[in-house]
Amino acid sequence: MTFETTALLVTWVVLALFGLALAGLLRQVHALTVGRGLRVSPIGPAIGSVAPSLGDDFEYPRTHQTLLLFADAGCASCQEVLAAYAALAGRGVLNSAEYLAVFSGSAAAFVRDGIRVLENREESFAAFPVPATPFAVLVTKEGTVDRAAPVGSAQTLSEFISSGTKGAPR
């Protein structure tokens, strides 16, 4: 076999391998665009599930909703969101709702009027699978999770609250 024949044969083998690799990649891209094989984990607690406990010293009220705001002292946007949260609580945006701020550590710098604060609740962050702070969860008067989402700004918090207040009250 001559050198040129060997080089041509090796080139064809390499091209065939590249073709197979490209076909495999295209199949994976197609599967992702169609939705097969794409597994996205839900953020926070499952909607409709029973809300996890916040500790022995807190029980969800059965007469009205509870709006939880998970925050952290090391969180840069928590101060802004907590101020907006206090303003919304003062205006009573949600009908007869209890407004609650939940902190994994100390909350001394974040205490606001009209909001009950629960400190040192690291286990609650794990029970609610809070991915980042600030994070809002609305619990129904039946004790189930109505909705949950990250709220990185005052605007996002306002949108989170108003998304459930349109139409008939919950």
matplotlib code that plots the C-alpha trace (Angstrom):
import matplotlib.pyplot as plt

x = [0.0, 1.4, 1.5, -1.2, -3.6, -3.0, -3.6, -6.8, -8.0, -7.3, -9.0, -12.2, -12.1, -11.7, -14.5, -16.8, -16.1, -16.8, -20.1, -21.2, -20.2, -22.1, -25.2, -25.1, -24.9, -27.7, -29.9, -29.2, -30.0, -33.3, -34.2, -33.7, -35.7, -38.6, -38.5, -37.4, -34.5, -34.8, -35.5, -35.9, -36.2, -39.0, -38.0, -39.2, -42.0, -44.4, -47.6, -50.5, -48.3, -48.8, -46.6, -43.7, -43.6, -41.7, -41.0, -42.8, -43.5, -45.5, -48.7, -50.3, -53.5, -56.6, -58.6, -56.3, -53.4, -49.7, -47.2, -43.7, -40.6, -37.4, -34.5, -30.9, -28.7, -26.0, -28.5, -27.9, -31.5, -33.3, -33.3, -35.1, -37.6, -38.2, -39.0, -41.5, -42.9, -43.5, -45.3, -47.5, -48.3, -49.2, -51.6, -53.1, -52.6, -53.7, -57.0, -56.4, -53.0, -50.3, -47.0, -44.0, -40.2, -38.1, -34.4, -31.8, -29.8, -30.2, -32.6, -31.8, -31.1, -34.2, -37.0, -40.0, -43.3, -46.3, -44.2, -43.7, -40.0, -38.8, -35.0, -32.6, -34.8, -32.1, -34.2, -37.1, -34.9, -34.2, -37.8, -39.1, -36.1, -35.3, -32.8, -31.9, -33.0, -35.3, -37.9, -41.6, -44.1, -47.9, -49.6, -53.4, -55.6, -55.9, -52.1, -51.1, -48.6, -50.4, -47.3, -43.6, -40.9, -37.7, -38.4, -35.2, -36.7, -39.6, -41.2, -41.0, -42.5, -45.4, -45.9, -45.8, -48.5, -50.7, -50.6, -53.0, -55.2, -56.8, -60.4, -62.0, -60.1, -58.4]
y = [0.0, 3.4, 6.4, 8.2, 5.2, 5.0, 8.7, 8.6, 5.6, 7.3, 10.5, 8.6, 6.8, 10.1, 11.7, 8.7, 9.1, 12.8, 12.2, 9.7, 12.1, 14.9, 12.7, 11.9, 15.5, 16.5, 13.7, 15.1, 18.7, 17.5, 15.6, 18.7, 21.0, 18.6, 18.2, 14.6, 14.1, 17.7, 17.4, 20.7, 20.5, 22.6, 25.5, 25.5, 23.4, 21.6, 23.6, 22.0, 20.2, 20.6, 23.5, 22.3, 23.3, 26.5, 25.2, 24.4, 28.1, 28.7, 27.3, 28.4, 30.3, 28.4, 31.6, 33.3, 33.0, 33.3, 35.0, 33.9, 35.8, 33.9, 36.2, 36.2, 38.8, 38.4, 38.9, 42.2, 42.6, 41.4, 44.8, 46.4, 43.5, 43.5, 47.2, 46.6, 43.6, 45.8, 48.4, 45.8, 44.4, 47.9, 48.4, 44.9, 43.9, 40.3, 40.1, 39.2, 37.6, 37.1, 38.5, 36.5, 37.0, 33.8, 34.1, 31.4, 33.4, 36.7, 39.2, 42.2, 44.6, 43.6, 43.9, 45.8, 46.9, 44.8, 41.7, 38.8, 37.7, 34.2, 34.0, 31.1, 28.8, 27.1, 23.9, 25.8, 26.8, 23.1, 22.0, 24.5, 23.9, 27.6, 27.9, 31.6, 34.6, 36.5, 33.8, 34.1, 31.4, 31.8, 29.3, 28.9, 28.9, 25.2, 24.9, 24.1, 25.8, 28.1, 29.4, 29.9, 31.9, 33.9, 37.6, 39.5, 43.0, 45.0, 44.8, 41.0, 40.7, 43.0, 40.8, 37.7, 38.9, 40.4, 37.2, 35.6, 38.6, 39.0, 38.0, 36.2, 36.4, 33.2]
z = [0.0, -0.9, 1.4, -0.5, -0.3, 3.4, 3.9, 1.9, 3.9, 7.2, 6.1, 5.2, 8.6, 10.4, 8.4, 9.2, 12.9, 12.8, 10.9, 13.6, 16.4, 14.7, 14.2, 17.9, 18.9, 16.6, 18.1, 21.6, 20.6, 19.0, 22.1, 24.3, 22.0, 21.9, 25.6, 25.9, 28.3, 29.7, 33.4, 35.2, 39.0, 40.4, 42.6, 46.1, 47.6, 45.3, 44.5, 46.3, 48.8, 52.6, 53.7, 55.9, 59.5, 60.5, 64.0, 67.2, 68.0, 64.8, 63.5, 60.2, 60.8, 59.5, 59.0, 56.4, 54.1, 55.1, 52.9, 53.7, 52.7, 53.1, 53.6, 54.8, 56.5, 53.8, 51.0, 49.1, 47.7, 50.9, 52.5, 49.5, 49.1, 52.9, 52.8, 50.0, 51.9, 54.9, 52.8, 51.2, 54.6, 55.8, 52.9, 53.4, 49.8, 50.5, 52.3, 56.0, 55.3, 57.8, 56.7, 57.9, 57.3, 57.8, 58.4, 58.6, 61.1, 62.9, 61.6, 63.9, 61.0, 59.1, 61.7, 60.2, 61.7, 60.6, 59.8, 62.2, 62.0, 62.6, 63.2, 63.2, 60.9, 58.9, 59.0, 57.4, 54.4, 53.9, 54.4, 51.8, 49.5, 49.2, 46.3, 47.0, 48.9, 48.8, 48.1, 48.6, 49.4, 49.7, 52.0, 51.8, 54.9, 54.4, 54.9, 51.4, 49.1, 46.6, 44.9, 45.4, 43.5, 43.9, 44.3, 43.7, 43.7, 45.0, 41.6, 41.4, 44.9, 43.9, 40.7, 42.8, 45.1, 42.4, 40.4, 42.9, 43.7, 40.3, 40.1, 43.1, 46.4, 47.3]

ax = plt.figure().add_subplot(projection="3d")
ax.plot(x, y, z, "-o")
ax.set_aspect("equal")
plt.show()
